Amino acid sequence: MIALVLGLGCAAPALDTFTTISIESDDSADAAHARWLSLMDGATSTLKVGLPAGEDPALADGLIAAWERGVAVEVFGDVDRADDVVFEAIDDAGVPLRLGDGPVGYFDFAINADVAWDSTQVNMTSAYVIADDEQFLIATDGGRTSPGGRVALVGRSEDLIDDLTDEHDQLFGGTDAATLTQFDGMAKSIGDPGWMYHTASDVILEVYFGPQERLTKRVIDAVYGARSGVRVLTDVLADEGLVTALIAKEQTGFDVEVTVGPGFGIDPSPAVDDLLGSLPVRQIAAGLVPTIVLVDFDVARDGRYHRPRAIILSQPLWSASRLADGVETTTDQYADAIGWILTDDDDPSAELLAAEAIVDQWRAAAVEIP
């Protein structure tokens, strides 16, 4: 996999109401974590971190060094990764750490039965760094040393950092995807996010936080609204509603491409059989595979581009339902995740073309499932 780096190529504007971003793609954990360490090493006052895994000891060293030089550090991670070297090391060093996303269980009146998701089915995928309330990094993965690709959004933004901080404060404060109300609904609040961040270029940026914002549902809506075609890259595609949308678009003459990773088909899902029975699917044999959905990157039937979008998620395309055929399933309703969308009003800009190049590289490395 070839590393891609694309900056917007302009200095920060005089007005701090703009968001400046770069899209970055790395083909190794070392390269990806170097970006994390750059922010950690440069922090002078505060450092807020969401870390899905803690396998890379270099991240522990960066966090501990920041803490020891007086930076106020807060780290949120997944309770299932408590034994990872990073979490053990920073906890021993006294760095403030909270682990969440534990098991969920309740009585479901719809099916008149007790249901339960163990902690491995309640997922923390939100990978981010907020440094000094000035710089941010959001990534498709963080902390794992597995081979494969990572994509990150790095930049500066007063508005987006405010919203990222609100999300972090909820997580670190103990309200995560496993925290339910007495009606078995999400206890996390959406807050007051800025759903449209104007960047220093022509690209519009949107950022959403799961499970309050249903990330898989946003992808489904985008697929149904596509005017020219859809390209999907993800490790797992297990949502029946999304598969139905993809098949419907293909059957009405739209171009649909699906590339999946090694996680596809491991968990039983009716969506897997439906997809394989209707569309050609290419699969990557091993490694981390980011989730990127490209919508309307081609000229539509009327000869025009229609708001091309790149949707990038920190989570695979799990089910949007809690139950699949009455059985508990991995679902985005029990996942702390981040999704960001880049949209252009005209033909795809350089930022969107960078996302397209990443998808094309992965697809070229995949083979069609017979």
C-alpha positions as CSV (number, residue, x, y, z in Angstrom):
1,M,0.0,0.0,0.0
2,I,1.4,3.4,-1.0
3,A,1.2,6.1,1.7
4,L,-0.8,9.1,0.5
5,V,-0.5,12.6,2.1
6,L,-2.6,15.5,1.0
7,G,-2.7,18.9,2.6
8,L,-5.0,21.7,1.6
9,G,-1.9,23.6,0.7
10,C,-2.8,27.0,2.2
11,A,-1.9,28.8,5.4
12,A,-4.4,29.2,8.2
13,P,-6.7,32.1,7.4
14,A,-6.9,35.1,9.6
15,L,-10.4,34.1,10.7
16,D,-10.3,31.2,13.2
17,T,-13.9,30.3,12.1
18,F,-12.4,28.2,9.3
19,T,-11.3,24.6,9.6
20,T,-8.0,23.6,8.0
21,I,-7.5,19.9,7.4
22,S,-5.4,17.3,5.7
23,I,-6.3,13.8,4.7
24,E,-3.5,11.4,5.4
25,S,-3.2,7.7,4.6
26,D,-0.5,5.3,6.1
27,D,0.3,1.7,5.3
28,S,1.7,0.9,8.7
29,A,1.1,1.4,12.4
30,D,4.5,3.1,12.9
31,A,3.7,5.7,10.2
32,A,0.2,6.3,11.5
33,H,1.3,6.5,15.2
34,A,4.1,9.0,14.3
35,R,1.3,11.5,13.7
36,W,-0.2,10.8,17.1
37,L,3.2,11.2,18.7
38,S,3.8,14.5,17.0
39,L,0.7,15.9,18.6
40,M,1.6,14.3,22.0
41,D,5.1,15.6,21.9
42,G,4.1,19.1,21.0
43,A,1.3,19.4,23.6
44,T,2.0,22.0,26.3
45,S,-1.2,22.3,28.3
46,T,-3.9,19.6,27.5
47,L,-4.1,16.3,25.8
48,K,-7.3,14.3,25.3
49,V,-7.0,11.0,23.7
50,G,-9.4,8.2,22.5
51,L,-7.5,5.0,22.0
52,P,-9.4,1.8,20.8
53,A,-6.4,-0.4,21.5
54,G,-3.0,-0.1,23.2
55,E,-0.6,-2.4,21.6
56,D,2.1,0.2,20.6
57,P,4.4,1.0,23.5
58,A,5.6,4.1,21.7
59,L,2.1,5.7,22.4
60,A,2.5,4.9,26.1
61,D,5.9,6.6,26.1
62,G,4.4,9.7,24.5
63,L,1.5,9.9,26.9
64,I,3.7,9.4,30.0
65,A,6.2,12.0,28.8
66,A,3.5,14.5,28.3
67,W,2.1,13.8,31.8
68,E,5.5,14.1,33.4
69,R,6.1,17.5,31.9
70,G,2.9,18.8,33.3
71,V,0.4,18.4,30.5
72,A,-3.2,17.6,31.7
73,V,-3.7,14.2,30.0
74,E,-6.9,12.2,29.8
75,V,-7.2,8.9,28.0
76,F,-10.3,6.9,27.2
77,G,-10.1,3.3,25.9
78,D,-12.0,0.0,25.6
79,V,-12.3,-2.2,28.7
80,D,-11.6,-5.3,26.6
81,R,-8.1,-3.9,26.0
82,A,-7.3,-3.3,29.7
83,D,-4.3,-5.7,29.5
84,D,-2.8,-3.9,26.5
85,V,0.7,-2.6,27.2
86,V,-0.3,1.1,26.7
87,F,-3.1,1.0,29.2
88,E,-1.1,-0.9,31.8
89,A,1.8,1.4,31.5
90,I,0.0,4.7,31.7
91,D,-2.1,3.5,34.6
92,D,1.0,2.5,36.5
93,A,2.4,6.0,35.7
94,G,-0.7,7.7,37.1
95,V,-1.9,9.1,33.8
96,P,-5.7,9.6,34.1
97,L,-7.4,6.7,32.3
98,R,-10.9,5.5,31.9
99,L,-11.9,2.2,30.2
100,G,-15.5,1.8,29.1
101,D,-17.8,0.1,26.6
102,G,-18.6,-2.9,28.8
103,P,-21.5,-5.3,28.5
104,V,-25.1,-4.4,28.0
105,G,-28.2,-6.3,29.2
106,Y,-31.9,-5.7,29.7
107,F,-35.4,-7.2,29.2
108,D,-36.6,-6.6,25.7
109,F,-40.4,-6.2,25.8
110,A,-40.6,-6.4,22.0
111,I,-39.6,-10.1,22.0
112,N,-40.5,-10.7,25.7
113,A,-37.0,-12.0,26.6
114,D,-33.8,-11.0,28.3
115,V,-31.1,-9.9,25.8
116,A,-27.4,-9.3,26.5
117,W,-24.4,-8.1,24.6
118,D,-21.0,-9.0,26.1
119,S,-18.3,-6.4,26.2
120,T,-16.7,-7.7,23.0
121,Q,-19.9,-6.7,21.1
122,V,-19.9,-3.2,22.6
123,N,-17.2,-1.5,20.6
124,M,-14.9,1.5,21.1
125,T,-13.5,2.6,17.8
126,S,-13.2,6.4,18.3
127,A,-9.6,7.2,17.6
128,Y,-8.6,10.8,18.3
129,V,-6.1,13.2,19.8
130,I,-7.0,16.8,20.9
131,A,-3.9,18.8,21.7
132,D,-3.9,22.1,23.6
133,D,-7.5,22.7,22.3
134,E,-5.8,23.8,19.1
135,Q,-5.0,20.7,17.0
136,F,-6.9,17.5,16.4
137,L,-6.4,14.1,14.8
138,I,-9.3,11.7,14.0
139,A,-8.3,8.3,12.6
140,T,-9.9,5.1,11.3
141,D,-7.8,3.2,13.9
142,G,-5.5,3.8,16.8
143,G,-3.2,1.8,19.0
144,R,-3.2,-1.5,17.1
145,T,0.1,-2.7,15.5
146,S,-1.6,-5.0,13.0
147,P,-0.5,-4.6,9.3
148,G,-2.9,-2.7,7.1
149,G,-3.9,0.8,6.2
150,R,-5.1,3.7,8.3
151,V,-6.7,7.0,7.3
152,A,-6.6,10.2,9.4
153,L,-8.1,13.6,9.3
154,V,-5.6,16.1,10.9
155,G,-6.0,19.8,11.3
156,R,-7.1,22.9,13.3
157,S,-10.6,24.0,14.0
158,E,-12.0,25.9,16.9
159,D,-15.6,24.7,16.3
160,L,-14.7,21.0,15.6
161,I,-12.4,20.9,18.6
162,D,-15.2,22.1,20.8
163,D,-17.4,19.3,19.5
164,L,-14.7,16.7,19.9
165,T,-14.1,17.9,23.4
166,D,-17.8,17.5,24.2
167,E,-17.6,13.9,23.0
168,H,-14.5,13.2,24.9
169,D,-15.9,14.7,28.1
170,Q,-18.9,12.3,27.9
171,L,-16.7,9.3,27.3
172,F,-14.2,10.1,30.0
173,G,-17.0,11.1,32.3
174,G,-18.4,7.6,32.1
175,T,-21.2,7.9,29.6
176,D,-20.4,5.7,26.6
177,A,-22.3,3.4,24.2
178,A,-23.0,0.9,27.0
179,T,-24.7,3.5,29.2
180,L,-28.5,3.2,28.8
181,T,-31.5,5.1,30.1
182,Q,-34.2,3.3,32.1
183,F,-35.9,2.9,28.7
184,D,-32.9,1.0,27.3
185,G,-32.0,4.0,25.0
186,M,-28.8,5.8,24.5
187,A,-27.8,7.9,27.6
188,K,-25.2,9.8,25.6
189,S,-26.3,13.2,24.3
190,I,-25.7,14.6,20.9
191,G,-24.7,17.9,22.4
192,D,-24.7,20.8,20.0
193,P,-22.5,19.7,17.1
194,G,-21.6,21.8,14.1
195,W,-22.7,19.5,11.4
196,M,-21.1,21.7,8.7
197,Y,-17.5,22.9,9.1
198,H,-16.4,25.3,6.4
199,T,-12.8,24.5,5.5
200,A,-10.2,26.7,4.0
201,S,-10.9,25.0,0.6
202,D,-14.2,24.4,-1.2
203,V,-14.8,21.2,0.7
204,I,-17.5,21.0,3.3
205,L,-16.6,18.8,6.4
206,E,-19.2,17.0,8.6
207,V,-18.3,15.0,11.7
208,Y,-20.7,12.7,13.6
209,F,-20.3,10.7,16.7
210,G,-21.9,7.2,17.2
211,P,-24.0,5.8,18.6
212,Q,-26.0,9.1,19.0
213,E,-25.6,9.7,15.3
214,R,-26.4,6.5,13.5
215,L,-23.3,6.2,11.2
216,T,-24.5,3.1,9.3
217,K,-27.9,4.8,8.7
218,R,-26.1,7.9,7.2
219,V,-24.3,5.6,4.7
220,I,-27.7,3.9,3.8
221,D,-29.3,7.3,3.2
222,A,-26.3,8.4,1.0
223,V,-26.5,5.2,-1.1
224,Y,-30.2,5.7,-1.8
225,G,-29.6,9.3,-2.7
226,A,-26.7,8.5,-5.1
227,R,-27.1,10.0,-8.6
228,S,-24.2,8.3,-10.4
229,G,-22.6,5.4,-8.3
230,V,-21.3,4.1,-5.1
231,R,-18.0,2.5,-4.1
232,V,-17.7,0.8,-0.7
233,L,-14.5,-0.2,1.2
234,T,-14.9,-1.8,4.6
235,D,-13.7,-4.7,6.7
236,V,-17.3,-5.9,7.6
237,L,-20.5,-5.3,5.7
238,A,-23.3,-6.9,7.7
239,D,-26.3,-4.5,7.6
240,E,-29.3,-5.8,5.7
241,G,-30.6,-2.3,5.1
242,L,-27.4,-1.2,3.5
243,V,-27.1,-4.3,1.4
244,T,-30.7,-3.8,0.2
245,A,-29.8,-0.3,-0.8
246,L,-26.7,-1.3,-2.7
247,I,-28.6,-4.0,-4.6
248,A,-31.4,-1.6,-5.4
249,K,-29.0,0.9,-6.9
250,E,-27.2,-1.7,-9.0
251,Q,-30.5,-3.1,-10.3
252,T,-31.6,0.3,-11.5
253,G,-28.4,0.8,-13.5
254,F,-26.1,2.6,-11.1
255,D,-22.4,1.6,-10.8
256,V,-21.8,-0.2,-7.4
257,E,-18.5,-1.5,-6.3
258,V,-18.0,-3.4,-3.0
259,T,-14.6,-4.3,-1.5
260,V,-14.4,-6.0,1.9
261,G,-11.8,-7.1,4.3
262,P,-10.9,-10.3,6.2
263,G,-13.7,-9.7,8.7
264,F,-16.4,-10.1,6.1
265,G,-18.6,-13.2,6.7
266,I,-17.0,-14.2,10.0
267,D,-20.2,-13.4,11.9
268,P,-23.4,-14.9,10.4
269,S,-25.7,-12.4,8.8
270,P,-28.4,-12.6,6.1
271,A,-26.8,-9.6,4.5
272,V,-23.7,-11.6,3.6
273,D,-25.6,-14.1,1.5
274,D,-27.8,-11.4,0.0
275,L,-24.8,-9.4,-1.1
276,L,-22.9,-12.3,-2.5
277,G,-25.9,-13.5,-4.4
278,S,-26.5,-10.1,-6.1
279,L,-23.3,-8.2,-6.6
280,P,-19.6,-9.0,-7.4
281,V,-17.6,-8.5,-4.2
282,R,-13.9,-8.3,-3.9
283,Q,-12.1,-9.2,-0.7
284,I,-8.7,-8.3,0.9
285,A,-7.2,-11.3,2.5
286,A,-5.5,-9.8,5.6
287,G,-4.7,-6.6,7.5
288,L,-6.7,-3.6,8.7
289,V,-9.1,-2.2,6.2
290,P,-10.6,1.3,6.7
291,T,-14.2,2.1,6.0
292,I,-14.6,4.6,3.1
293,V,-17.7,5.0,1.1
294,L,-17.6,7.1,-2.1
295,V,-20.8,8.5,-3.5
296,D,-21.3,10.3,-6.8
297,F,-17.7,10.5,-7.9
298,D,-18.7,10.0,-11.5
299,V,-20.7,12.1,-13.9
300,A,-24.5,11.3,-13.6
301,R,-26.9,10.5,-16.4
302,D,-27.6,14.2,-16.9
303,G,-23.9,14.8,-17.6
304,R,-23.2,16.6,-14.4
305,Y,-21.5,15.9,-11.0
306,H,-23.9,15.9,-8.1
307,R,-22.2,16.7,-4.8
308,P,-19.6,14.0,-4.6
309,R,-19.0,12.7,-1.1
310,A,-16.4,10.6,0.8
311,I,-17.7,9.1,4.0
312,I,-15.0,7.8,6.3
313,L,-15.8,5.9,9.5
314,S,-13.7,4.6,12.4
315,Q,-16.0,1.5,12.5
316,P,-16.9,-1.2,9.9
317,L,-20.4,-1.3,8.5
318,W,-22.0,-3.4,11.2
319,S,-25.7,-3.9,11.5
320,A,-27.8,-0.9,12.3
321,S,-30.2,-3.2,14.2
322,R,-29.8,-4.6,17.7
323,L,-31.1,-8.0,16.7
324,A,-30.6,-9.9,13.5
325,D,-33.4,-12.5,13.2
326,G,-33.9,-12.2,16.9
327,V,-30.3,-12.8,17.8
328,E,-28.0,-10.3,19.4
329,T,-25.5,-9.0,16.8
330,T,-22.6,-6.5,16.6
331,T,-24.4,-3.2,16.0
332,D,-23.6,0.4,15.6
333,Q,-26.1,1.1,18.3
334,Y,-23.5,-0.2,20.8
335,A,-20.4,1.4,19.3
336,D,-18.6,4.6,20.1
337,A,-17.3,5.7,16.7
338,I,-16.6,8.7,14.6
339,G,-17.6,9.4,11.0
340,W,-16.6,12.2,8.8
341,I,-17.9,13.3,5.5
342,L,-16.2,15.4,2.8
343,T,-18.5,17.0,0.2
344,D,-17.8,19.1,-2.8
345,D,-20.5,21.1,-4.7
346,D,-18.9,20.5,-8.1
347,D,-16.6,17.8,-9.5
348,P,-14.4,15.9,-6.9
349,S,-11.8,18.2,-5.5
350,A,-8.2,17.2,-4.6
351,E,-9.3,16.2,-1.1
352,L,-12.0,13.8,-2.4
353,L,-9.7,12.4,-5.1
354,A,-7.2,11.5,-2.4
355,A,-9.9,9.4,-0.7
356,E,-10.7,7.9,-4.1
357,A,-7.1,6.9,-4.6
358,I,-7.1,5.1,-1.3
359,V,-10.2,3.1,-2.2
360,D,-8.7,2.3,-5.7
361,Q,-5.5,1.0,-4.1
362,W,-7.3,-1.3,-1.8
363,R,-9.6,-2.6,-4.5
364,A,-6.6,-3.3,-6.8
365,A,-5.2,-5.5,-4.0
366,A,-8.4,-7.5,-3.5
367,V,-9.7,-10.6,-5.3
368,E,-13.2,-11.4,-6.3
369,I,-15.1,-13.7,-4.0
370,P,-16.2,-16.7,-6.2
